[in-house]
Structure formats: C-alpha cells, structure tokens
C-alpha cells in the first residue's frame, strides 16, 4: 500500500497510517504534514491565480 492509498482510507490518522505502511508513527506524521502542506500550497496558488486573472 502506498502512503496516498493509506491516507485516502484512513485520513490523517497517524497511528492507522503507520500501521498500514509498517512505519513508525513519527514518519507517518511527517508524511501527513507534507501532504497537507502540498494541498495548502495548491490552494494558495489557485487563489492567487484567480485574483490575478
């Protein structure tokens, strides 16, 4: 299972993602934070693009 699959199934649940991927919870937490930051940056870019269009 990939991180994105686990995230889609379990949402931002650190313990469940860590268990599903067989990784330590701190690593799962880091991956979740990175995914959430990417989503935030995409939203910011989209909002900026709408304002300048």
Backbone torsions as a table, in degrees:
resi	resn	phi	psi	omega
1	UNK	NA	139.6	177.2
2	UNK	-89.8	166.7	177.4
3	UNK	-59.6	-45.6	-177.1
4	UNK	-62.3	-36.6	176.1
5	UNK	-65.4	-45.4	179.2
6	UNK	-63.2	-40.2	179.8
7	UNK	-65.4	-39.8	178.9
8	UNK	-64.5	-35.9	-178.9
9	UNK	-79.0	-46.8	-170.2
10	UNK	-103.2	-6.8	-175.8
11	UNK	65.9	-158.0	-176.5
12	UNK	-83.3	40.6	179.3
13	UNK	-88.0	102.6	-174.5
14	UNK	-55.9	-50.1	-175.3
15	UNK	-63.4	-43.9	-178.3
16	UNK	-68.7	-39.6	178.0
17	UNK	-66.1	-43.8	178.8
18	UNK	-58.4	-44.3	179.6
19	UNK	-65.1	-44.3	-178.2
20	UNK	-63.4	-34.5	-177.4
21	UNK	-95.3	-10.2	-178.5
22	UNK	70.4	36.2	179.6
23	UNK	-122.4	168.0	178.5
24	UNK	-72.0	146.5	178.8
25	UNK	-54.3	-38.9	177.8
26	UNK	-61.6	-34.4	177.4
27	UNK	-69.2	-41.3	177.2
28	UNK	-62.2	-41.1	178.7
29	UNK	-61.5	-42.1	178.9
30	UNK	-62.6	-43.7	179.3
31	UNK	-64.0	-40.2	178.2
32	UNK	-63.4	-45.8	179.3
33	UNK	-60.6	-41.1	177.5
34	UNK	-63.1	-43.3	179.8
35	UNK	-63.6	-42.4	-179.7
36	UNK	-67.6	-37.0	177.9
37	UNK	-66.1	-40.5	177.2
38	UNK	-61.1	-44.2	178.9
39	UNK	-62.2	-41.7	179.4
40	UNK	-62.5	-46.1	-179.3
41	UNK	-63.6	-36.8	176.9
42	UNK	-63.4	-42.2	178.9
43	UNK	-65.0	-40.1	179.0
44	UNK	-63.9	-45.9	179.2
45	UNK	-61.8	-41.2	-179.7
46	UNK	-64.8	-44.0	178.8
47	UNK	-63.2	-41.2	178.2
48	UNK	-63.9	-40.8	179.9
49	UNK	-63.9	-37.9	179.5
50	UNK	-68.0	-37.2	-179.0
51	UNK	-69.4	-33.8	-176.4
52	UNK	-89.8	-9.0	-177.9
53	UNK	-81.9	NA	NA
